[in-house]
Amino acid sequence: MLPAGLTAQYRIVSPSGAVIEFEPDRLLEYRDRSDSLRTDLEEDPEVLYYTDFGRDLEPEDVEDALPWNAIEVVTDSLAALVMPGNLREAQRAYISYAVLRMHAVRQDPDVPCEEIAERELFAVEGFVDGWIAARTLFGGPAYGPLDELAFAREAGVLPGLVADRSNRQLAGCLEVWRDRTSEEIAAYRAWRTERYLEGG
């Protein structure tokens, strides 16, 4: 049995007191995936990227912290990553998202909006893996807006969150996808109010 301090390291707590606990093997999978994506970024000779840390973010700076707003993927091989200055351990999460976004850009763009949205969800999933690894394995500080992504995935409402938060990577498909996922958006909003937030 792990000591209490180590057990706490493998869990994330929501404002309402809900807890997600992770098995060490699962966390190592998240770490390995984010390490692999970082290797892709750093060792691909055709990829140009810029990384830096911007200002420290407060909990109310939700929009600036979300990966689709913090990362600028210009082409399939060019990206700028300006990450929150007070979330340096989360660099692996933002890098994972950037690499998966570049992979998405490399794919055929002439596909239905549903496919565009699925590609974006896949990139966000990669971000969540990296964020959880940063929080639990590398001592990253809690940051509610990004912790919420992990809780939303665990609750099965991550697609509703991504659609609801004006994900700019969806471009012209955002409104189309919102219309198609109105029930998922409603489910996300209800979950956030009733289960995630303090007092919920």
KOLZAZA-988285 format. One record per residue (C-alpha): z, y, x. Coordinates in steps of 0.02 Angstrom, whole numbers, plus 50000, padded with zeros to 5 digits. Example, Ala and Ser with C-alpha at 12.3 -4.5 7.8 and 13.67 -1.06 7.14 Angstrom:
503904977550615503574994750684
***
This chain:
500005000050000499535017350064500865030650093500935044049956500115057150067498615046150102498465041049920498395059449870497005062149994495875050649894496065059949730495515076249653496525084649516495815095649378496635111349306497235101049157498045088249273496715074749252496435064649411494945055949489495445042949617494235035349742494235018949833494025021050022492415010750022491645022249893492115037549996491335029950151489725027450053489735045850007490065050650188488685039450254487445046150128487815064250173487755060050359486055051950336485365066950242486005078650377485115068050507483515069950404483695088750410484105090050595482885077250665481315080250562480215090650680479235097650533480755105050446481335122650481483035127850416484315141650433486175138950408487535151950398489155155650309489265170350192490765178750112492295169550052492185165049868493545166949738493705154549594492815166749478491275166749591490635151249505488785155549507488745159549693489555142949737488385131749639487155123149756485595128649662486105146849690486785145249868485285136049939483535143049950482225129349969480645139050008479445124550035479545105850062480005109350245480855126350245482605130250181483955143350201485765138050178487015152150163488635143550115490325150350061491335155750211492945148050147492165131150107491545126250279491975107950256490755107950110489295110950227488855092450212488695094250023487555109450032486485101250166486315085550060485715096049914484475105650022483695089850093483545081649922482775097649852481485097349991481125079249949480875084349768479675098249817478635085649915478355075349759476935078249636477325094649545476145090549401477415080549301478325083449136479875094449133480955079149106480425072449276480745089349358482485089249283482815071449343482355076449520483565090949511484945079949442484665067949588484895082449711486475088149621487145070249629486895070949818487865087249823489295079349724489375064649844489495076549991490785087549905491915072849866491795066750047492205084250110493705085749995494455068550022493955063050196493815079550289495215089750213494135102350122495105114250010495055112749823493825124249737493815122549549491975126649512491395112849630492775100549585492135102449407490475094649459491385078849515492395077949354490845081249248489915066949333491395055449307491435060149123489555057749102489215076149060488425082049223486675083949146487405095449014488275105849148486675107649250485685113049097487045124849037487285133949202485535141549214484965130749358483585141349434482785126449522482155120849352481125136949340480005136749185480675119849134482445126249105482205131748925481165116448884482505104948954483895114648868483025111948702482905093348737484705091848795485585102948669486745088548621487185085348803487565103748829488695103548677489565087948742489835096248912490555111948834491725101948723492305091348870492595106848977493655115248844494585100048781494805089448938494465098849099495235115949085497085119349096497915116648929496455105848871
***
